[in-house]
């Protein structure tokens, strides 16, 4: 229930930000990433806080989050007005925001959302087991006294530090490579993310874990942030917010659920079924390599199936009041 309340705020936050930028006549591709980067800065601060206060192992991390949520709610009241359309919905589906599912009529968007779900699978694997994996080294005599084994959150926070740089690269990469190039970079970065986890340890292999955390910035941002920007650029104002919600459903909803359950089955089989820390470590290696193979297959399939190579530029910025070029199904007709 807790997660069900939280996850919708991600798409809602994107919609509010894009709405404010569009109303101000600004290029969302250029101006959204520098705003979004502060979310990652907050992520880093919270991870380091719960790490060094040792809240990461008890319920105080949740209480910390709750207090910050009240502060954020108060701050939200100071944001620019985000006007909504007053006309009545023509159907129950429209009232519930289900109109966005019409985007699946467009082959390009259907493929985009499908692969977004596949990438959502990858995202939840390290979210679910990254900390547990690194902490497990403390149970192996060889690594028991290493810094990384006792400071998993601090080590993983390098991933978010990498994000802060990668987010700022998104406008340049989107305009030069298009959404396909950017998402391919994300997919291959997931291969490296998992592969380096499988090869690394908190001793002499700590550098491999550090590299894994660095490439995470590309793996996460070039998919999650760029995907939100792509949805904003490709849909009309009447469907845009619902489309952001659909993007979140495919990634952090369906994709995350599939990823968590599948990863759980693999880790239970190869790791937690073992009786010694050394055997569990071998199981972790196998699990990470399986995840890397999955990401590689998805990247190769996407390379051949997704055909969109359009490169957004400042000239494609759309004011919400201009719907002359809108398509029949909520798509922007280029």
C-alpha positions as CSV (number, residue, x, y, z in Angstrom):
1,X,0.0,0.0,0.0
2,X,2.9,2.3,0.8
3,X,4.5,1.9,-2.6
4,X,1.1,2.2,-4.3
5,X,0.8,5.7,-2.8
6,X,4.4,6.7,-3.8
7,X,4.9,5.4,-7.4
8,X,2.2,7.6,-9.0
9,X,4.0,10.7,-7.7
10,X,6.8,10.1,-10.1
11,X,4.6,10.5,-13.2
12,X,2.7,13.3,-11.6
13,X,5.9,15.2,-10.8
14,X,7.0,14.9,-14.4
15,X,3.7,16.2,-15.7
16,X,3.7,19.2,-13.4
17,X,7.3,20.1,-14.4
18,X,6.6,19.7,-18.1
19,X,3.4,21.7,-17.8
20,X,5.2,24.6,-16.1
21,X,8.0,24.5,-18.7
22,X,5.6,24.4,-21.7
23,X,3.5,27.3,-20.3
24,X,6.7,29.3,-20.0
25,X,7.6,28.5,-23.6
26,X,10.8,26.6,-22.6
27,X,12.3,23.6,-24.3
28,X,11.6,20.6,-22.0
29,X,14.6,18.6,-23.4
30,X,16.9,21.5,-22.5
31,X,15.5,22.7,-19.3
32,X,14.0,19.7,-17.6
33,X,17.2,17.7,-16.9
34,X,18.8,20.5,-14.9
35,X,15.7,20.6,-12.7
36,X,15.5,16.8,-12.5
37,X,19.1,16.5,-11.3
38,X,18.1,18.0,-7.9
39,X,15.9,15.0,-7.3
40,X,19.1,12.8,-7.7
41,X,21.0,15.2,-5.3
42,X,18.2,14.6,-2.8
43,X,18.5,10.9,-3.3
44,X,22.2,11.0,-2.6
45,X,21.8,13.0,0.6
46,X,19.1,10.7,1.9
47,X,21.2,7.6,1.1
48,X,24.2,8.9,2.9
49,X,22.2,10.1,5.8
50,X,20.6,6.7,6.5
51,X,23.9,5.0,5.8
52,X,26.0,6.9,8.4
53,X,23.2,7.1,11.0
54,X,22.7,3.3,10.5
55,X,19.1,4.0,9.8
56,X,19.4,1.8,6.7
57,X,19.0,-1.4,8.8
58,X,15.8,-0.3,10.8
59,X,12.5,1.5,10.5
60,X,13.9,4.9,11.1
61,X,14.7,5.2,7.4
62,X,10.9,5.1,6.8
63,X,10.2,7.7,9.5
64,X,12.9,9.9,7.9
65,X,11.1,9.6,4.6
66,X,7.8,10.4,6.1
67,X,9.1,13.6,7.7
68,X,10.6,14.7,4.4
69,X,7.3,14.0,2.7
70,X,5.5,16.5,4.9
71,X,8.2,19.1,4.1
72,X,7.8,18.3,0.4
73,X,4.0,18.7,0.6
74,X,4.4,22.1,2.1
75,X,6.9,23.1,-0.6
76,X,4.5,21.9,-3.4
77,X,2.1,24.6,-2.4
78,X,4.6,27.2,-3.6
79,X,4.9,25.7,-7.1
80,X,3.5,27.5,-10.2
81,X,-0.2,26.9,-10.9
82,X,-0.9,23.8,-13.0
83,X,-4.2,24.4,-14.6
84,X,-6.5,21.5,-15.6
85,X,-9.1,21.4,-18.3
86,X,-12.6,22.0,-17.1
87,X,-14.6,20.3,-19.8
88,X,-16.4,17.1,-18.8
89,X,-15.0,13.7,-19.8
90,X,-16.7,12.1,-22.7
91,X,-16.5,8.7,-21.2
92,X,-15.6,6.8,-18.0
93,X,-12.3,5.8,-19.7
94,X,-11.4,9.5,-20.3
95,X,-12.3,10.4,-16.7
96,X,-10.0,7.6,-15.4
97,X,-7.1,8.7,-17.7
98,X,-7.3,5.5,-19.7
99,X,-7.3,7.5,-23.0
100,X,-3.5,7.1,-23.0
101,X,-3.9,3.4,-23.8
102,X,-5.0,4.5,-27.3
103,X,-1.3,5.2,-27.9
104,X,-0.9,1.4,-28.3
105,X,-2.6,1.8,-31.7
106,X,0.5,3.5,-32.9
107,X,3.1,0.8,-33.6
108,X,6.1,3.0,-32.7
109,X,4.6,4.0,-29.3
110,X,3.4,0.4,-28.6
111,X,7.0,-0.9,-29.1
112,X,8.4,2.0,-27.0
113,X,6.1,1.2,-24.1
114,X,6.8,-2.6,-24.4
115,X,10.5,-2.1,-24.2
116,X,10.0,0.4,-21.4
117,X,8.4,-2.5,-19.5
118,X,11.4,-4.7,-20.3
119,X,13.8,-2.0,-19.0
120,X,11.6,-1.6,-15.9
121,X,12.5,-5.2,-15.2
122,X,16.2,-4.4,-15.1
123,X,15.7,-1.4,-12.9
124,X,14.1,-3.3,-10.1
125,X,16.7,-6.0,-10.0
126,X,19.4,-3.8,-8.5
127,X,16.9,-1.8,-6.5
128,X,15.8,-5.1,-4.8
129,X,19.1,-6.8,-4.4
130,X,22.0,-4.4,-4.8
131,X,22.3,-3.5,-1.1
132,X,21.7,-7.1,0.0
133,X,24.5,-8.3,-2.4
134,X,27.1,-5.9,-1.2
135,X,26.3,-6.4,2.5
136,X,26.6,-10.2,2.0
137,X,30.4,-9.8,1.7
138,X,30.6,-9.1,5.4
139,X,29.7,-12.7,6.0
140,X,32.8,-13.9,4.0
141,X,36.0,-14.0,6.1
142,X,38.1,-12.6,3.3
143,X,35.9,-9.5,2.9
144,X,34.4,-9.2,6.5
145,X,36.5,-6.2,7.4
146,X,36.3,-4.3,4.1
147,X,34.8,-0.8,4.1
148,X,32.4,-1.6,1.2
149,X,30.8,-4.6,3.0
150,X,29.7,-2.3,5.9
151,X,28.8,0.8,3.9
152,X,26.6,-0.6,1.1
153,X,24.4,2.5,0.9
154,X,27.4,4.8,0.6
155,X,28.9,2.7,-2.1
156,X,25.6,2.5,-4.0
157,X,25.2,6.3,-3.7
158,X,28.0,6.5,-6.3
159,X,25.3,5.4,-8.7
160,X,23.2,8.6,-7.9
161,X,26.4,10.7,-8.1
162,X,26.9,9.4,-11.6
163,X,23.3,10.2,-12.4
164,X,23.8,13.9,-11.6
165,X,26.3,14.1,-14.5
166,X,24.4,11.8,-16.9
167,X,21.2,13.7,-16.5
168,X,22.9,16.9,-17.7
169,X,24.1,15.0,-20.8
170,X,20.6,14.0,-21.8
171,X,19.7,17.1,-23.9
172,X,22.9,16.8,-26.0
173,X,22.5,13.0,-26.5
174,X,18.8,13.2,-27.3
175,X,19.4,15.8,-30.0
176,X,22.4,14.0,-31.5
177,X,21.3,10.4,-31.2
178,X,17.5,10.5,-30.9
179,X,15.5,8.3,-28.5
180,X,16.6,5.1,-30.1
181,X,20.3,5.8,-29.6
182,X,19.8,7.0,-26.1
183,X,17.8,4.0,-25.0
184,X,20.3,1.6,-26.6
185,X,23.0,3.3,-24.5
186,X,20.8,2.6,-21.5
187,X,20.3,-1.0,-22.4
188,X,24.0,-1.8,-22.9
189,X,24.8,0.1,-19.7
190,X,22.5,-2.3,-17.9
191,X,24.6,-5.2,-19.3
192,X,27.7,-3.6,-17.8
193,X,25.9,-2.8,-14.6
194,X,25.0,-6.4,-13.9
195,X,28.2,-7.9,-15.4
196,X,30.5,-5.7,-13.2
197,X,28.4,-6.7,-10.1
198,X,29.0,-10.3,-11.0
199,X,32.8,-9.8,-11.3
200,X,33.3,-7.5,-8.4
201,X,33.8,-7.7,-4.6
202,X,34.4,-5.4,-1.7
203,X,38.1,-6.3,-1.6
204,X,40.5,-6.1,-4.6
205,X,37.4,-6.1,-6.8
206,X,36.0,-3.0,-5.3
207,X,36.9,-1.0,-8.4
208,X,34.5,-3.2,-10.5
209,X,31.6,-2.4,-8.1
210,X,32.5,1.3,-8.5
211,X,32.5,1.1,-12.3
212,X,29.1,-0.7,-12.0
213,X,27.8,2.2,-10.0
214,X,29.2,4.7,-12.5
215,X,27.5,3.1,-15.5
216,X,24.3,3.0,-13.6
217,X,23.9,6.8,-14.3
218,X,23.6,6.0,-18.0
219,X,21.5,2.9,-17.4
220,X,18.9,4.7,-15.4
221,X,18.8,8.3,-16.6
222,X,19.1,7.6,-20.4
223,X,16.0,5.4,-20.0
224,X,13.9,6.8,-17.2
225,X,14.4,10.6,-17.7
226,X,14.7,10.4,-21.5
227,X,11.6,8.2,-21.7
228,X,9.6,10.8,-19.9
229,X,10.8,13.5,-22.2
230,X,10.0,11.4,-25.2
231,X,6.5,10.8,-24.1
232,X,6.1,14.5,-23.4
233,X,7.4,15.4,-26.9
234,X,5.3,12.8,-28.7
235,X,1.8,13.4,-27.2
236,X,-0.7,16.2,-27.2
237,X,-1.7,18.2,-24.2
238,X,-5.0,16.4,-23.7
239,X,-3.4,13.1,-23.2
240,X,0.1,14.1,-22.0
241,X,-0.3,13.6,-18.3
242,X,-2.1,10.3,-18.7
243,X,0.7,9.2,-21.1
244,X,3.2,9.9,-18.3
245,X,1.1,7.7,-16.0
246,X,1.1,5.0,-18.6
247,X,4.9,5.2,-18.9
248,X,5.2,4.8,-15.1
249,X,2.7,1.8,-15.2
250,X,4.8,0.0,-17.9
251,X,8.1,0.7,-16.1
252,X,7.6,1.0,-12.4
253,X,4.4,-1.0,-12.4
254,X,4.3,-4.0,-14.7
255,X,8.0,-4.0,-15.4
256,X,9.0,-3.6,-11.8
257,X,6.6,-6.4,-10.7
258,X,7.9,-8.8,-13.3
259,X,11.5,-7.8,-12.5
260,X,11.1,-8.2,-8.8
261,X,9.4,-11.6,-9.0
262,X,11.7,-13.0,-11.6
263,X,14.8,-11.8,-9.7
264,X,13.4,-13.2,-6.5
265,X,13.0,-16.6,-8.1
266,X,16.6,-16.5,-9.5
267,X,18.2,-15.3,-6.3
268,X,16.3,-17.7,-4.2
269,X,17.4,-20.6,-6.4
270,X,21.1,-19.7,-6.8
271,X,21.8,-17.7,-3.6
272,X,19.5,-18.3,-0.6
273,X,19.2,-22.0,-1.2
274,X,22.9,-22.3,-0.4
275,X,24.1,-23.0,3.1
276,X,27.5,-21.3,3.2
277,X,28.5,-17.7,2.5
278,X,31.0,-18.8,-0.1
279,X,28.4,-20.8,-2.0
280,X,25.9,-17.9,-1.8
281,X,28.6,-15.6,-3.3
282,X,29.0,-18.0,-6.2
283,X,25.2,-17.9,-6.6
284,X,25.3,-14.1,-6.6
285,X,27.8,-14.2,-9.5
286,X,25.6,-16.6,-11.5
287,X,22.5,-14.4,-10.8
288,X,24.2,-11.2,-12.0
289,X,25.4,-12.9,-15.2
290,X,21.9,-14.1,-15.9
291,X,20.6,-10.6,-15.5
292,X,23.3,-9.3,-17.7
293,X,22.4,-11.8,-20.4
294,X,18.8,-10.7,-20.2
295,X,19.7,-7.0,-20.7
296,X,21.9,-7.9,-23.7
297,X,19.0,-9.8,-25.4
298,X,16.6,-6.9,-24.8
299,X,19.2,-4.5,-26.3
300,X,19.7,-6.5,-29.4
301,X,16.0,-7.0,-29.9
302,X,15.4,-3.2,-29.5
303,X,18.1,-2.4,-32.0
304,X,16.3,-4.3,-34.7
305,X,12.7,-3.8,-33.8
306,X,12.4,-0.1,-32.8
307,X,12.6,2.1,-35.9
308,X,12.3,5.7,-34.6
309,X,15.4,7.7,-35.3
310,X,13.9,11.2,-35.0
311,X,16.1,13.6,-33.2
312,X,14.2,16.2,-31.1
313,X,15.4,19.8,-31.2
314,X,14.4,23.1,-29.8
315,X,12.3,23.7,-32.9
316,X,10.0,20.8,-31.9
317,X,9.0,22.4,-28.6
318,X,5.2,22.4,-28.5
319,X,3.1,25.0,-26.7
320,X,0.1,23.3,-25.1
321,X,-2.3,25.8,-26.7
322,X,-1.2,24.7,-30.2
323,X,-3.0,21.5,-31.2
324,X,-3.2,22.2,-34.9
325,X,-0.8,19.3,-35.7
326,X,-2.2,16.8,-33.2
327,X,-3.0,13.3,-34.4
328,X,-6.2,11.5,-33.9
329,X,-4.9,9.3,-31.1
330,X,-3.0,11.8,-29.0
331,X,0.2,11.6,-31.0
332,X,2.0,14.6,-32.4
333,X,1.9,14.5,-36.2
334,X,5.4,15.4,-37.4
